[in-house]
Amino acid sequence: METSSLSSVTSAFASKTYSGMDKDAVAKKAHAVAADFESVYVADAFKAMFKDVAVDPVSGKSDNSNETWRDMLLDQYAQDFVKKGGIGIADGIASELIKIQEGHAR
């Protein structure tokens, strides 16, 4: 996962975009953004695991269309995985985003 993706997420919260929202709404939004970030991170890990596995088990060959469908499937698997608890980084990211929004960043 690229650092620029995380920095764009944190800059949105640091810009006080959500300053008019109550704390519960900010916490809910922070957790949603953190879950999305974790989903992308997990999808990248899944794609790395499957990069050398043939898409078509019968022929053992892959083409661009099959790989595109597999990438979309792995993205969905990652979203479902995160909804069921994921790898546990979303809560930490969400709490840091809330600290940034409140101006208590380290």
Secondary structure by P-SEA (a helix, b strand, c coil): ccaaaaaaaaaaaaacccccccaaaaaaaaaaaaaaaaaaaaaaaaaaaacccccccccccccaaaaaaaaaaaaaaaaaaaaaccccaaaaaaaaaaaaaacccc
